[in-house]
Structures are given as structure tokens and as C-alpha cells.
Amino acid sequence: MRVALLYPPPWKIPAPDQAPDPCDGPPPGYRPGDLDADFYQTPYGLFSLGAQALRAGHQVKVINLSAFPWPQVEDALQKIDADVYGMSCWTANRHGVKLCAETIRRFHRNAHIAVGGPHVTPLPREVLFHYRAVDTAFVGESDLSFLDWLDRLSRGQDPRGVPGTVYRDGDAIVEAPERPSVQNLDTLASPHDYFPTHILMTSRGCPWNCTFCGAETSWGRGFRANSVEYVLDAMEKCLARLPVKMIQIKDDTFTTHKKRVLQLCRAIRERGLRFFWSCDTRVDLLTDELLREMRLAGCQRLSLGVESGSQRILDLIDKKITVDEIVASTELARRYGIKVRYYMMLGNRGETADSFQETLRFLARARPHEYIFSCLSIYPGTRDFADAEAAGWLDRSVYFIERFQELKTPFDASSEDTALMNEWFLQNSGLRVGYQETLEGYEAILARLGDYHAAHMDLGAACYHAGQLDRAEHHIRRALELGYPLPGLVFNHLACIAYARGDLDGMMNYFSTAAKTDPQHYTLIKNVNAARAWFAQRGPERGLPLSLEVRHDFQLLERTVQPTLPGPLPENLASWDPPLPPRPAPTFVKTPDLEGSTKELRPRLPVIR
């Protein structure tokens, strides 16, 4: 079977010379930045479906259309002649999914069109009712359901009734039997066998059930994980395809089984894998031993779902953590130099001006390195959604007849308190920088970790900023000797030290070495371009200053290349021959101004009676 797996845009994005479509274009009030930059990343689940289909012998295209102007989307959908079209549907792109399905049906009348994803799973009947061009909705974990469905189609059999689907039978919408979750995740093909993505998932599910989260609806109850050996193999395959040796582990709660993570971290070192990674987890699943092993295995950043600094709010949203646990875990992570990022929320149930101010005071006490606020979104499949429906102030039909991006609305805050939070948020959205380690702190971290390359790099950079150039060079060179995974950034640091000493030839030699050895780093590229422009302006002769950055934080540099991001489409898009190499594309960097969404809370929508 020829299978096209698509990640649609959120709506009809107008071309640069077009006015927005009044009915199907961006929602009223939309501003650039309202969509989180992560939106444009192809979902890992789509890659997983592609991997299963490829291993089964099907022909597969994965195409990211998330940022394409609508005329280009139409042109691409006309050219891609597939037997099956599958689309990943999230709340933010639900309208684009409908538009793409209608366009596919217009050009390819006999094709089978399927949708799945976190927006479809809790609302499969509604999706089929409102999206008439869609044949089948996949519910929850769809790897095996999708394979079963493709197998029936390839044999010319009726695909209706596959467990884990909701489908049309004439005018009726029918739910097939549920499909049990995959208990042995190692039996699934790894996306990293086929696709280049810096995202890695090593488990599915979360044993907790916070009121705003739909993980249990998507994955089912409980927690399942790949074996350590499977994860190590996936990491090796992932790293082989990446220009920058950085991986984001995006499990819902990575350290749910602490013993497993300890084994994995030690195995990473035993196998000699050198790379940096980040992960997301909870504050009550961290120990001193675990954090030390994580850092030595390459963990650079830990993202924690904190949500609020008010214990009352934490209890109301069923986080099952305490403010003191948050502070203690943050201090533990800082002991080993792991950067701590908090994900915070505004508008949760029970939120008031007082609880918001309590949260701001808490941040000053807890001192995370970074934090990002987002406004509560009511997602189908969450307890917030169910409780709002039960309370009578939310009608699920609004997701299909209204044009909002996501339903960002306070659960029960007053209009006055909402206005106060919005005013603050509009001035403080995106990534906010908090605690910064001291030189003495980095010295203590190196002593705790031993002769570890990343700890030397941290201390070397701190020495540079303190004006201690000889010490800085010593520690930075030691990081290189110990196998620092990003040598381009080491040479960038050495180039900056050379400039600070007035050694311009040395600076350019280090930049040249970096470009030959390990060029794919945003900071390095930025510095090299600045130096070239400085020389072109005769900066040394004219006494012009040269501004260089010394930084090596966990910052991904991605090429806007298919299928991971919405880069240029392959020239042989209409062909099912092996894909051509991706065309050159600009670099996409999630700099701090691109982290998080800028979309504020909005008033509740009127209930449809």
C-alpha cells in the first residue's frame, strides 16, 4: 500500500500576497507566536506509525505541512497519489485536518482517509460527524490498529471493524471493539530505524492523572517502558542521523521507574555513547543518586511540571506533590549542574490573584534556572473538559464550529483576576531566565562529579565570564580531552578566549577548526558570521567592538527539513521512488523568544443550547 502520513497546518495559512480566508483562515486576533514553536515538529506518533508500516513492507511518505501556505498544501495534496492518507490531529490543527481531508477527497475520490491523535481519541464520533471526508478514526495507541487496517486494505478486505477504530457504516458511525495497549513496546519498530528526529520516547503512559492532562486518555492507564537495550539501540540510531548530538527524551514522566533509569544511565556510559539530552518528569521521582547518574550520562536539562507555587492549587489540580518537594528536587538537580526548567500554568481551577502572587513568590524561593508560563487550555479527554461539561459551561461542539486555536480559558477565575494574569503574562510570556550558578558553585559541582567533561565546560565558561582566561582555557581544553560531545562549542569558547586576549589570528583559527569539526551549532554560526562582518567593516583597524557569545546550554539547532519540520518538499513528491536528499533549508533555532505560546486566556464561549 502507498501510505501518506500528513501533519496538517492549523488552518488555511495565507500566502504572503494573500488576504486571510475569512472563514477558514487564522482565528480572529491571531498573532505570530500564539502557536508554540513545538507545534511545527512532526509528532513522534506519526513517525511510529510510519515505522510500523515500513517494516511491514508498505511504501510510506511522511510529510509535514504545518507551516505551508494553503495554495502549496493544495498543490502537494493533489500531487501525492496514495492509497491511504493518515493525519495526526491535535486541538491546534483540528480545523486544518478537516480542510486537508476535504481536499484529499476532492482530488483522490477512492482513497481511504484516516485520522488519529490526542484530539480524535476522546471525540471520535464527533470528528466523523463533522469531518465528512474522513473514513476512519483511530482511538488511542494506534500502532497495531493501523497495521491491521492496512493489512485488510492491501488484501482487498473490508477494513471496517478493526479493533481500536471508529468508522462509517452507511450513515451510521460505529465503534469497533477496544484494542488493548501494547504491553511489550520492544515488539514495535523504532521510528529511529527510518526517520531523523531528535525526539525520543522510551515509555508510554503516566500513572498520575492531573486535571489538565490527557495522557491517560491517549495511552490508557498505567506505565509501560521499552527495555534498556531497546532504548540504547534507538539512541545509537538516533545519534547517527543527527548533526548535533542532542536528544530530547519526551516521555510523559521519564523517571517513573527510577531503577530502570539508573540502569539506562549506567549503560549509556558503559556503551560509550557521548551525547547530551533533556527529559521531562516529576519532582517526587528524583533522588540524589539518580540525578548524579543522569548528569554523568549526559542529562543537561530537566523539565518539571510544576504548574503552580500554591499548595492549594496543586491539590485542586491533583498534582500529588508539595511545594517543599519542588524546592528540594530543584536543589538536588542544581548540585550536579543539571539545568532545571519549570513548566508553569495560569488559570487552573481555583486560581485567584492571591494564588498567582503566591506562585511568583514561590519562584523567587525555588530558584529554577528557567521557567515558562502557559495559559490553561481545556483539552478534550481531560478531567477539566469532563468537569466543565458537567458544570454546563462547555459544549464540545465548540471545537468543531468555533475557530479558536486552543480553548485557553480560566477554569473558574473571576474576570478581574483573569485580567490581572493576562496583563502579567503578555509581558512575561516565553522562556524566562531565573537562577544562574556562581563560579564557586561550578567548582563544587565539578568536585562532586569528578573529572567530567561537561562540568569542566561549565566551569570554564564561568571562569571566562569572570575574566579568568587562563583557568577558562584549562577547563575548556580538559572538556575536549575527555570527549565533550559538542567539540564545535569547545572551539567556539577557545576562539572567544583568543579574542579576549587580542589574538585575532588564533580566534579565526579556532573558528575554522570548529567549522571543519562540528559546524552545526547556533552560537558558533552566529559568532562566525559576526566575526566575518566585523572584518568586512575593518573592525580591527577602526577600533569597532566585536560581540561574541560564550554559551553551551542545551539549545537545539534544527534544519527546517522534511519530514521532521515543514521544510521544502522533495522534488519527487509525486513519485513513490526512494526519496531524494532534502533540499537546503534555513536553520530553525528555538531561541528563548520562540519558547512557549504567547496566547493569553480568553473569556468562556457561550454554551450552545
N, C-alpha and C positions, 0 to 999 in steps of 0.2 A: 504494500500500500504506500502511496505517496502522501506523506503526513506533513502539513504545515502547522507549526505551533507558533502562535502570534501573541505578542504583548501589545494590545491596542493603546492608542492615545486616550486622554481623558475625555476629549470632545473633538469637534471639528476645529483643529488649530488653524487659524487663518494664515495664508501665505503672506509674506512681507508686504505685498502690494494689494492685499485683500482686506475688506472690512469684515469683522467677525460676523458669522452667521447668527441672525437674531434668535433663532430657535435652538440650534444645535452647537453654537459656539461656546466660548468660555462663559461661566455664570456671571451674573451681574456683580460688579465690584471686584472681579478677579484682578490680582496684581502678580507680577512675576515674583516668585519666592513663596507664594501661598502653597505651592506643591513642594514638599520636602524633596531635596535632591535625590534621596534614596528611591523616590518613586520611579525614576528613569532606569533603574537597574532591573534587568530581566529577573523575574522571580526564580528562586532556586528550584521550586516545584516544577516549573516548566522545563528546566534542564533535566530534572529527574525523569519526567515523562518521556522526553526525547531520548534519554539514555536507555530506558527500558525498550522503547520501540526500535532503536537502532540495534540493540543486542538481539532482538527478535527477528531482525532481517528486513525491517521496513526502511524505506527512504524517508529521511526527515530533514526538514528545514526549520530552524528556529529564527524568527525574525522579530526584532524589537522595533516597533513603530511608535513608541511612546511620545516622541517629540517631533514627529513628522507633520508638516502642514497637510491639511486634508487632501488637496489635489494629488500629492505624492502618495498618500495612503491609498486612494482610489486606484491610482496607476499601478501600484505594487500588487494590490489585491486582484486586479484584472490579469496581471502577468503570471501570478503564481497559480498554476493549474494543478490542484491537488485533489486527491480522493477524499481526504479528511482535513478539516480545519479545526484546530483546538485553540481556545483562547483562555488566557488567565484573567479572571475578573476579580477586581478589588473594588471597594466602595468608590475610590477616587477615579477609576476608569470605567465604571459600570455603564455610563452613557456611551462611551466610545466603543465598548463591546457590542452594544446594540447596533450602533451605526455600522460597525465593521461586518457584523452578521448580515445585515440587510444588503450591504454592498457585495459581499461574497455571494449571497443568494441571487443577486441581480446578474452577476457575471458567470456564475457556476451553478446552474439550477439543480443539478443532480448530486452535488457534493453533500457530504454529511458534515454538519456543523455542531460542535460540542463546546461547552463552556464548563469551567470549574474554578475553584479558588475560594478564598475566605468570604467573599460576598455571596457566592452562589450557594455554598454549603448550608447556611441557615435559611435560605429563601429560594429553594429550587423551583417550587411550584410558581411562585411569583415571577421568577425570571422567565420561565417558559411561557407564562401567561402574557407578560409584557413584551417579550422578545420573540416574536412570532417566527423569525427566521432560524431560530435555534432548534435543533432536533433533540439534543440530549444534554442534560445537566449532570455533572459528576459531583458526588457529595463526599466531602471529607478527603481522606487519603486515597488517591485515585490511581496509584501506580499499577496495581493488578487489575482494577476495573477497566482502565484504559486499554491495557494489553488484551484482556478478554474481549472487549468491544471491537478492537482492531482485528483480532483473530476471526471473529464471526463475520465481520465485513469482508475480510480477504477471502473467506470461503464461500461468499455469496449467501450467507445465512442471515436471518433476521436478527439485528443487533438489539432489539428491544428486550427488556427484562434482565439485562446484565446486572448482577448484584452491585449495589453502590451507585446506581443511576436513577434518575427520574426522567421519563421520556413521554413522547406523544403517542397516543393510540387513537388515531382519528382526531376527534375533537377533545378527547379526554386526556388528562395529564395523570400519568400513572407512576407510582413509586415502586421500584423494584425492591427486593429484599436488601437489607443492610449487608455490607461486606465487613467481616472482622478486620481489625487492624493487622498490619504485617508484624508478626511477633519477632521474626528473625530478620532484622534490617540488612544483615550481611548478604542475604539472598538477592538483594536488589543491585542492579548495575549502578555504578557510581557515575554521577554527572561528569566527574573529572577524567573518566575514560574517553570522553568525547568533546568536552567544551572547556574553553578557557574562562574561568571565573575565579576571582579572589575570595568569593563567598564559599564557606564550607559548613555543612551541617553534620554533626556527629550523633545526633539523637533527635527524637520526636516526642513531643508532649511535655506537659508541666504538671506536677502533682498539685499545684495550688490553683486557685480559681478566683483571681481578683475580679472585682465587679466590672471593670472596663475592658477586660481582655477576652478574646475569643479563641484562645489556644485550645481549650478543651473541646469546643465545638469542631474545630478543624481536625485535631489529631485524635480525639477520643480521650477518655480518662486514663490517667497513668503516665508512665515514662518508659520509653524504650530507647536503647542505645546500640550503636554499632560497636563491634569488638575493637579492642586496642589495635590489633593487627590490621583490620579493615581501615581504620582511621589513618594509621601510619602510611599505608599504601596510597590512600586518597590524597594525603598531604604531599607525598612524593610526586604523584601525577599532577597535582595542582601546581606545585612549585615549578615543575618542568615547563609549564605553559606560561608562566608569569614573568614579565620583565623585571618586576620589583618583588623581592622576596618578602611579601607581607600578605597575611591571610586574615580575614575576618571570620571567626567562628560565630555563627548566628543561631546557635541553639537557643530555644526559649530560656532555658536555665542550664547552662553548661555544667556547673559543678553539682548537679543534683546528687550524683553518686561520687562522693569525694574520693573513695578508694580507686575508682576507675580513672579519674582524672590524675591522681598521683601516679598510677601505673603508666598512663599515657605520657605524662611529662618526663618521667624517667626513661621511657622507651624512646622518646624523641632524641634525648641526649645519647642514649646507647647506640642508636642508628646513625648518629652523626648528622642529623638534619639541623641546618642552621637557617633560621628564618625568624621573623617577628610576627606576632599575632595578637589579636584582641578577642575578647569574648564578653558575653552578657550573662549575668547571674544575679543571685540574691545575696543580701548581706548576711543572712543567717546560715550560709553554706560555705563559709570561709574559715580557715584555720591558719595559724602561723606556719605550720609545716607545708600545707597546701600552697600558700602564696609564695613561699620561698622556692618550692619546686616549679611552680608555674613561671616565675621570673627567670629561673635558670634555663627553662625550656624555651624561652623566647617571648613570654607574655609581656607586652608593653603597656597595654591599656585594659582596664576593667570597667565595663559599663554596668551600672547598678540601677535597677528600677526602684527609685526612692519615692518618687511621686509627691510627697509632702513632708514637711517638718513638724506637722501637728499630729500628735498621737491620736487625737480624736478622729481626724480624717483617715489616718492609716487603719484604724479599727473599722471605720464605716465602709471603707473600700475593701476590707477583708485581706489586707496585705500580710497579716500574721507576722509582723516584725515590729520592733520597737525603735524609738529614736536612739536609744543608747546603743542598740546593736548596730545601727547605721554608723554611728560615730566610731565605735570600736573597730568595725571591719575596715573603715576608711583608714584609721591609724595603722592597722596591721598591714594593709597594702602599701602604704607610704613607707613603712620600714624597709621594704625591699625595692623601692623605686618604681613600683607599678603606678602608672597614672590612673587616677580614679575619676570617672565621669559619671555624674548623676543625671538620670532622666527624671525631670520634674513635670508636674501637671498643674493646671489651673482649671477650676470649675467642677471638680469632683463633688460627689454628694456630700452635703454638709458644709461646703466651702463658704466662708464668710470673710469679710475684710480682716477680722481678727485672726482667723486661721492662716490667711495669706501672709499677714505681717509676722506671725509666728514662724512660718516657713522661711522668710527672709532672715530672721534672727538665727534660725537653725543653721542656715548655710554659712553664716559667719562663724558659728561654733564648730561645725563639722569640717570645714575647710577642704572640700574636694578640689582637685586640680581644675576640673571643668564641670559645667552643668548646662543643660539645655531644658528650657521650658516648652511645653506644648499645651494647647488647649484641649480639653476633653472632647473627643469625638464619640458619638453614640454609634457603635458598630453593631449591625445585626449579628446575632449569635452570642452576645454578651449579656451578663446579668443586668447591666444598665439598660440595654434595649428591652429586655423582658419586663423589667420593673417599670420602665417608662410607659410601655404599652399597657401594663396592668393598671397603672395610675391614670391612664386616659389622656396623657398629654402627647403621646406619639402614635402616629398611624404609619405602619410600614409602607403604605402606598406612596409616601412622600419620596422614598428613594427611587421611585420609578417615574414620578410625574413632576418632581421639582428638579432644578438644575444646579443645586449647590454642589460644591466639590466633595466635602465631607460634612456630616452633620455635627459641626462644632458648636455645641450649645451647653450652657451650665446645667447640671442636673437639677439643682434646686436653689441656686444662689439668687439673691434679690437683684433687681435691675441696677440698684445703686452700687452693690458690691461688684457686680459684673463690670460696670463701667470703670470702677477703680482698677480692677485686674487688667482690663483691656488697655487702659491708659499706660499702666506699667509695662505690659507685655509688648506693646508696639514700640517701646523704647529699649526693650531688653530681649527681643527675640534672637534666635540663633545661638551659637556657641558662646558661652561666657567663660572667661578665664578667672579662676579663683586662686587657690594656693600655689605658690611657687617655692620649690625646695631651695634651701640655702646651700652654700658651699660646704659648710660643716655637715649638713645633712647628707650630702652626696658622699662625703668622706666616710660617714658612718655606714651608709648603705654598702659601699664597696667593702668595708671591713666585714659586714655581715655575710655578704655573698661570696667573698673570696675573690680570686683572680678572674673575674667575669668580664667579658668584653664589653657588654652594654653598660655595666656600672662604670668602667673606665671611660667610656664615651660620655656618659652623663657628667662625670666629674671633670673631664677635660673641657667640656663646653662651659661648665660653671667657672673653671679657672680662667678661661678666655674672657668671659664677661667680667671677671674680677681684675682683669689686666695682668694676670699671672701667665704670661705667654709660654715660658719655658715649661712650667708644670702642665699647662694645657697640652703642649706638643707631646710631652712624655706620655700622658694618659691616652691621648688620641692614637699615638703610634702603637701603644700597647693593645688597644682595642683591635687595631688592624692585625697585629701579630697573632692575636687569639682567635681570629676568624670572624670578625664582625660581619654580619650578613649583608650589609649595605656599604661596600667599600667606596662607592661614589661619594657618600656623605662624609666618610673619613677624609678623603682627599679635598672635599669642599672645605672642611674645617681647617685643614692644613693650608689651603690657599688663603683663607681669611687670616690665619695667623701670619703668613708671609706678608700679606698686605699691611697688617698692623705693624710689622717691623720695617716697612718700606721696601720690601723685596718684591718688586713688580714682576721680574722675570720668574722668580720662584712661584708667585701666585699663578701666573699663566701656565707654568709647567704643571702645577698641581691640577688646575682646571683641565688641562689637556689630558693628563693621566686619568682623571675621573671620567671624562667623556669617552675615553677608549675602554675603560674598565667596566663602568657601571653607570651609564648615562641617564637612566630613566628616573630621575628624581626632580620634583618640582623646585625645591630650593636650589639645587645645583643649576638647573636650567635658568632659573631666574637670575642667579648670580653671574653666570657666564654671559648672559645677554646684557646685564648691567655693565659688566667689565668691557665688553666689546663696544657698547655705546659710549662709554667713558673714554676709551682710547680714540674712537672716531671723532669725539669732540675735543681731542687733545687735552684731556683732563689733567694728566701729569704736568704738562707744560703750563697750563693755565691755573693750576692750583685748585681745580674743582674737586669737591669731595666725592668719594665713591661709597655708596651704601651697599653693604653686603650682609647677608643673613647667615647666622650660625644657628642652625636648628636641625634636629634629627628626630622630632616627635613622630608618633605613629600617624603618618599622613600619606594616604594612598595617592598615587598618580596613575590614572587610567587613560588609555587611549579610547576615544569615542568610536569603538569598533564593534561591528556586529559579531556575534549575537548578544554580547554582554550589555552593551549600551546602544542607543539609537544612532549608530554611525552610518556612513554611506552604504547603500545596498549593493550587494555583489553585482557585477556586470552580467553574470549568467543567472540572474534571478529567475528567469522563466525556464531555465534548464534544470533537469534533475541529475546532471552530471556532477562529479565531485566539485565542491565549491572552489572558486578561485581565491587566492590570498586576499585579505581585506585591503581596501584602498586606504591610502594615507588619510589620517583624520586628526583633527585638533586634539590636544590634550585636555582631559577633563579632570579638574582637581577640586576636591571638596574642601575648599578653604573655609575658615571659620564663618565667613559671611554666607556660605551656602549650606551650613548645617542647620537642620531643623526647618520647620514651617513658620511662616510669618502670619498665618491666618488666625485671626482672633476669634473669640466667642461671639455668637450671634444670638438674637432672640429666638425663642421657640417658634416653630412653624405652627400655623393654625391647624387644628385637628379636622380632618375631613369627615363629615357626618353623612 
